[in-house]
């Protein structure tokens, strides 16, 4: 989520909305499928399975809340105003400013 928020969008709001649009459904599907996987433990009579279900339920709930609500809001409020691509002066004869990527930029395709 955080990596997608640092793209070539103009405003912080556009970057957060785009990051939620791209990854929000995947985050929700991951949390919901994990909840469905441990749901059967809630019907158990054994104490340890009920406690295990409660722990997983809370982990899924807090993970979804943080991934879909808290983190995007924090990135919108405290995120950078600039993107990874910033204007840098290059040594051209005309002296114009060109957009060049930062040297420590890591793209998702290289991972």
Helices and strands as residue ranges (DSSP letters): H 2-5, H 12-38, G 39-43, H 47-65, I 66-70, H 71-78, E 85-89, E 97-101, G 108-110
